[in-house]
Amino acid sequence: MSAVETAVENLPVLIVGQGIAGTMFAWELMTRGYRPGDDFLILDAGPEFGSSLSSTGLINPVVFKRMTLSWGADLVDIAWDRYGALEKRLAREGYARSFVDMRPIIRLFRSRAERDAWQAAGGALGLPPADDALSGHRIAPAGALAGAADIPGSGRIRPDVLLRGFRSWMEGCGGLVRGILQTSGERPPSAGELSAAGIPSTFVPRSAVLSTGIQFRYGAGGGRRPEYHLPDRKLLYYPVKGDVLELSLPELDGLSRGRILNAGISIIPAESPGHYLAGSSYIRDFEDPSPDPGGAGWILDQLHPLVPALERKELESRVLRRRAGIRPASRDRLAYLGPVDSSGMTEGKSFYRSFNGLGTRGYMLAPGLARILADHLLEGTAVPAELHPGRNLKPS
Ligand SMILES: Cc1cc2nc3c(=O)[nH]c(=O)nc-3n(C[C@H](O)[C@H](O)[C@H](O)COP(=O)(O)OP(=O)(O)OC[C@H]3O[C@@H](n4cnc5c(N)ncnc54)[C@H](O)[C@@H]3O)c2cc1C
């Protein structure tokens, strides 16, 4: 079968979920000429339930803990390319202002050991040498910093501007409807299930991409993904909660000078002058999805050495807002990409494809994985074996 025949057979596509995964998959289809509302439709329960809006949206290919590059570091270029093109298009359509900040994040070394690890890994990873005197970064020394360096390939996407802008655009052209897909089986959803989800009867999906993240019920007896019954519930998820604080901290202005910093936590200049976002915590063990006092405390502990003039108590009083989200993560920390159903797990033409488990680096990975998934869906190419959902099924 030719690539074109395969593509025709597979369209139209129902994209379930408009987090960063669903958004960038829809945009990938559009860059290939597919039309929202006709060739694909996005169904979303509401982004307020997802992880992408709570996210800090940073793109950073370096794993500091191990001083290596993360899985998918080679997808950074395509990420910048796709985000840049989408930013231009959304501005042209009148739906969003700028949301891409390609200025590299500045890594601050809090000790000689951190700086030495950076220098040692530098040659192999292509990292620039540390700026020991901080003069190149025009940073006002704070605490006991041992230097700074630009993180190559890093930067930031503003999640709220991108996601809300794309959502309005898609709603405006009939490419997105609000609703929840529930289906108990692996077969395509019935006409009744589609209409219950608010999908117009004119749209008949031939395949569905599940970019559904993780849902978490509030309160006692809560569970993972309890509300929705889709085939990807069979995959093993290890959700990780993350907190983000917004603080009034003009004391950081001299250090940041409008740039994003990383010093164990990330520090991001917010909209209002002197305000910063700081995050994110990494909490595996949690009962509910609300902001976590322990997570907030950990963030403040990391932040405190950078503003030594402030008492720890004073720092606490500078917190203006707290938010938390749940990262959809897998046990091996790799995404779930490709066919998901028990009969066609190896390759096959299953109705459902998973685009999930993006973990801590969803913004870095989503555009590149969207390209791989689109190639798979439309041209029949294989997804990388290490991402195949079949590797990690719950025992039945
Ligand atoms: C605090 C925090 C900070 C983070 N910081 C970063 C960062 O700096 N950089 C980075 O790269 N990553 C970061 N991440 C991780 C990143 O945000 C996630 O990997 C990413 O958001 C996952 O996106 P997603 O589209 O898979 O899922 P989600 O954003 O959860 O989207 C899923 C969508 O599907 C919808 N949905 C679910 N089920 C159904 C259904 N049955 N029917 C209809 N709709 C449905 C949901 O309502 C939701 O809108 C962070 C995460 C958190 C929580």
The ligand as an SDF file (V2000), in Angstrom:
LIG
                    3D

 53 58  0  0  0  0  0  0  0  0999 V2000
    4.4560   21.4980   37.8850 C   0  0  0  0  0  0  0  0  0  0  0  0
    4.9180   20.9560   36.5720 C   0  0  0  0  0  0  0  0  0  0  0  0
    5.9920   21.5590   35.9350 C   0  0  0  0  0  0  0  0  0  0  0  0
    6.4290   21.0500   34.7140 C   0  0  0  0  0  0  0  0  0  0  0  0
    7.4560   21.6900   34.0720 N   0  0  0  0  0  0  0  0  0  0  0  0
    7.8380   21.2640   32.8580 C   0  0  0  0  0  0  0  0  0  0  0  0
    8.8150   21.9730   32.1240 C   0  0  0  0  0  0  0  0  0  0  0  0
    9.3330   22.9970   32.5870 O   0  0  0  0  0  0  0  0  0  0  0  0
    9.1730   21.5130   30.9010 N   0  0  0  0  0  0  0  0  0  0  0  0
    8.5900   20.3970   30.3490 C   0  0  0  0  0  0  0  0  0  0  0  0
    8.9580   20.0200   29.2220 O   0  0  0  0  0  0  0  0  0  0  0  0
    7.6360   19.7030   31.0130 N   0  0  0  0  0  0  0  0  0  0  0  0
    7.2550   20.1190   32.2450 C   0  0  0  0  0  0  0  0  0  0  0  0
    6.2760   19.4420   32.9180 N   0  0  0  0  0  0  0  0  0  0  0  0
    5.7330   18.2270   32.3140 C   0  0  0  0  0  0  0  0  0  0  0  0
    4.7230   18.5430   31.2160 C   0  0  0  0  0  0  0  0  0  0  0  0
    3.8980   19.5850   31.6480 O   0  0  0  0  0  0  0  0  0  0  0  0
    3.9350   17.2940   30.8810 C   0  0  0  0  0  0  0  0  0  0  0  0
    4.8110   16.3100   30.3650 O   0  0  0  0  0  0  0  0  0  0  0  0
    2.8780   17.6030   29.8180 C   0  0  0  0  0  0  0  0  0  0  0  0
    2.0810   18.6770   30.2260 O   0  0  0  0  0  0  0  0  0  0  0  0
    1.9950   16.4100   29.5210 C   0  0  0  0  0  0  0  0  0  0  0  0
    1.1060   16.8300   28.5310 O   0  0  0  0  0  0  0  0  0  0  0  0
   -0.0630   15.9300   27.9800 P   0  0  0  0  0  0  0  0  0  0  0  0
   -0.6330   16.6440   26.8260 O   0  0  0  0  0  0  0  0  0  0  0  0
    0.4400   14.5400   27.7850 O   0  0  0  0  0  0  0  0  0  0  0  0
   -1.1270   15.8170   29.1760 O   0  0  0  0  0  0  0  0  0  0  0  0
   -2.1340   16.8850   29.7890 P   0  0  0  0  0  0  0  0  0  0  0  0
   -1.5570   18.2390   29.8020 O   0  0  0  0  0  0  0  0  0  0  0  0
   -2.5780   16.3400   31.1000 O   0  0  0  0  0  0  0  0  0  0  0  0
   -3.3390   16.9260   28.7820 O   0  0  0  0  0  0  0  0  0  0  0  0
   -4.3050   15.9150   28.6770 C   0  0  0  0  0  0  0  0  0  0  0  0
   -5.6240   16.5330   28.2260 C   0  0  0  0  0  0  0  0  0  0  0  0
   -6.5120   15.4650   27.9110 O   0  0  0  0  0  0  0  0  0  0  0  0
   -7.7860   15.7440   28.4670 C   0  0  0  0  0  0  0  0  0  0  0  0
   -8.4580   14.4410   28.6270 N   0  0  0  0  0  0  0  0  0  0  0  0
   -8.0710   13.3910   29.3940 C   0  0  0  0  0  0  0  0  0  0  0  0
   -8.9190   12.3470   29.2590 N   0  0  0  0  0  0  0  0  0  0  0  0
   -9.8580   12.7450   28.3800 C   0  0  0  0  0  0  0  0  0  0  0  0
  -11.0170   12.1280   27.8330 C   0  0  0  0  0  0  0  0  0  0  0  0
  -11.3600   10.8800   28.1430 N   0  0  0  0  0  0  0  0  0  0  0  0
  -11.7780   12.8260   26.9600 N   0  0  0  0  0  0  0  0  0  0  0  0
  -11.4430   14.1090   26.6250 C   0  0  0  0  0  0  0  0  0  0  0  0
  -10.3530   14.7460   27.1070 N   0  0  0  0  0  0  0  0  0  0  0  0
   -9.5790   14.0720   27.9760 C   0  0  0  0  0  0  0  0  0  0  0  0
   -7.4690   16.4780   29.7560 C   0  0  0  0  0  0  0  0  0  0  0  0
   -8.5610   17.2480   30.2030 O   0  0  0  0  0  0  0  0  0  0  0  0
   -6.2850   17.3530   29.3210 C   0  0  0  0  0  0  0  0  0  0  0  0
   -6.7080   18.5900   28.7780 O   0  0  0  0  0  0  0  0  0  0  0  0
    5.7920   19.9270   34.1290 C   0  0  0  0  0  0  0  0  0  0  0  0
    4.6970   19.3470   34.7650 C   0  0  0  0  0  0  0  0  0  0  0  0
    4.2520   19.8620   35.9790 C   0  0  0  0  0  0  0  0  0  0  0  0
    3.0590   19.2350   36.6300 C   0  0  0  0  0  0  0  0  0  0  0  0
  1  2  1  0
  2  3  1  0
  2 52  2  0
  3  4  2  0
  4  5  1  0
  4 50  1  0
  5  6  2  0
  6  7  1  0
  6 13  1  0
  7  8  2  0
  7  9  1  0
  9 10  1  0
 10 11  2  0
 10 12  1  0
 12 13  2  0
 13 14  1  0
 14 15  1  0
 14 50  1  0
 15 16  1  0
 16 17  1  0
 16 18  1  0
 18 19  1  0
 18 20  1  0
 20 21  1  0
 20 22  1  0
 22 23  1  0
 23 24  1  0
 24 25  2  0
 24 26  1  0
 24 27  1  0
 27 28  1  0
 28 29  2  0
 28 30  1  0
 28 31  1  0
 31 32  1  0
 32 33  1  0
 33 34  1  0
 33 48  1  0
 34 35  1  0
 35 36  1  0
 35 46  1  0
 36 37  1  0
 36 45  1  0
 37 38  2  0
 38 39  1  0
 39 40  1  0
 39 45  2  0
 40 41  1  0
 40 42  2  0
 42 43  1  0
 43 44  2  0
 44 45  1  0
 46 47  1  0
 46 48  1  0
 48 49  1  0
 50 51  2  0
 51 52  1  0
 52 53  1  0
M  END
$$$$
